[in-house]
């Protein structure tokens, strides 16, 4: 997972890839640290999805840009549009099912 340190890097990830996930966390968030490796492992199944990690304390404008009220939050974009948003306490199996459904629908339409 690539570390994104500016809003322009976040926008670039979203705009330059058909599938993009932005994982937003804070250093003092225990849930964030526990969830990150699980998300990374999950995304191995979806090689087309490019993923970036944002520290909300370092990238101050991220909350305002994407209307984020809590961390962690996972934002899934398809062709630059937000298709999925999961925040705080994330059920990994349900997240996988949602991502798979969107991923497969998009792949079938290609």
Buried (B, 14 or more C-beta within 10 A) or exposed (E): BEEBBEBEBBBBBBEEBBBBBBBBBBEEBEBBEEBBEEBEEBBEEBEEBBBBBBBBEEBEEBBEEBEBEBBBBBBBBBEEEBBBEBBEEBEEEEBBEBBEEBBEEBEEEE
